[in-house]
Amino acid sequence: MTEGLGLATLSLRATTLSAAYRRGAVDPVDVVDEVLRRMAARGADHVWVQTVDPARLRAQAQALRERRADIHSLPLYGLPFGVKDNVDVADIPTTCGCAGFDRYPKASATAVQRALDAGALFVGKQTLDQFATGLNGTRTIGSHCLNVFNPEVIPGGSSSGSGVAVAAGLVSFSLGSDTGGSGRVPAAMNNIVGLRPTVGLVSSRGLVYNNRQFDCIPVFAHGVEDAYQVLETIAAFDGGDPISRPDADQIALDVRPVAHFRFAIPDRLEWFGDTHSPACFAQAVQRLQALGGELREIDFSPYLEAGALIFDSAFVAERAASYGEVLDRLPQALVPGVAGILRRASSHTAIDAFKAQHRLLELRQKFESQLAGIDVLVTPTVARPFRVDEMLAMPIERNAEVGYYTYGVGPLDLCALALPAALRPDGLPFGVSLVGRAGSDGWLRSLGRQFEAATAIPPGAPGANA
């Protein structure tokens, strides 16, 4: 059936594939066969840590085929997806990219289980910067997965495999993690959408935490509506997650578009020597103005200071609380950059932790006052495409530069939507992020789809059948 339906060229984007299922144009078994074909064709691309046995995957697809009558009650029916390997999937080791850390969960993370219950097809666990500590995708033992545009450019991290799998057209969506940008940077580097919801809107139970009050499970997808199709399914209050929001079902995930809005951009734009990104960002700003946006500038210093707290304060000690025992038990299994961060983490005192908490509260209040009268903050997602060789030469400094625009979202309790904005003259993608107050997820969707329609860039790399 695959050949007759032309599945080799079928887009796996969630909304397109869901519509094809409803028309009866495809069925899950054929889609799974096509996914397996595409994965085999890419060979050892280092996207996957572990994949589901093909026979088991086909059996899951066959079970869904037999449930076609339930398609309207299964919003993710037949959509193949992957999960970052710091998020639990039942009976599959969670390794966090560290041999010997393995934990063997009996239950899937709440978000994963909700996707499965909605009819999604789990394909496998995806690679990451070790312990999700990094934004570049190269902090791995052995080889890292490759940017779909240029292998000499970082794929983005820490959810590197999750972003690349979507951009390469291997899955309809991926679930990752985001502390300081890991749900947005891989999206920007590979020309797809990265949706970081309000913390607590999606349960993070089953995630190996870096900073529990900043962490969330983001969605990688081909487009805005694809990402929100998934978010609508996995968002819910979870009584087993102390960070979960009791008002999760009251947060609107879709709102009417507005004819006029105010958006702010940073008063200090940093490009780290790049010459193409400034023009791409200026073009995105003009596009937003054409959509009815009124431009403002905002003091970016509180945002930058809040973002720096992730690594430059006692907040980093939470990583040691989560998985620091590995440093004593298996130091040889750690990437040097990760080991260095864990060593620093252990040096902080309880007094340091209180000082960091108090300063963050001050910064949140200050930034909220600056947002008065502003509907959305708009930033570049990543200042420029960083090369792998320069990242390996200066891993700490370059990683911080990658996170310049993304770090502040979590500490300031914001939500964000990373979108493709342009293809640069050098052929590499450039993306922007719409950043909103907690609970404004639906507003970001409305503006995001308008911006996406006006930009009209096909997702992923050219010819990726994404």
Secondary structure as UniProt FT lines:
FT   HELIX           2..5
FT   HELIX           7..9
FT   HELIX           14..23
FT   HELIX           28..42
FT   STRAND          48..51
FT   HELIX           54..65
FT   TURN            66..67
FT   HELIX           68..73
FT   TURN            75..78
FT   STRAND          80..84
FT   TURN            85..86
FT   TURN            90..91
FT   TURN            96..97
FT   TURN            99..101
FT   HELIX           110..117
FT   TURN            118..119
FT   STRAND          121..126
FT   HELIX           130..132
FT   TURN            151..152
FT   HELIX           160..167
FT   TURN            168..169
FT   STRAND          173..175
FT   TURN            182..184
FT   HELIX           185..190
FT   STRAND          193..196
FT   TURN            200..201
FT   TURN            205..206
FT   TURN            212..214
FT   STRAND          219..221
FT   HELIX           224..234
FT   TURN            239..240
FT   TURN            242..243
FT   TURN            246..247
FT   HELIX           248..250
FT   STRAND          261..266
FT   TURN            272..273
FT   HELIX           277..290
FT   TURN            291..292
FT   STRAND          293..298
FT   HELIX           301..312
FT   HELIX           314..316
FT   HELIX           317..323
FT   HELIX           325..329
FT   HELIX           331..333
FT   HELIX           336..345
FT   TURN            346..347
FT   HELIX           350..370
FT   TURN            371..373
FT   STRAND          376..380
FT   HELIX           388..393
FT   HELIX           395..402
FT   TURN            403..413
FT   STRAND          414..423
FT   TURN            425..426
FT   STRAND          429..437
FT   TURN            438..439
FT   HELIX           441..455
FT   TURN            462..463
//
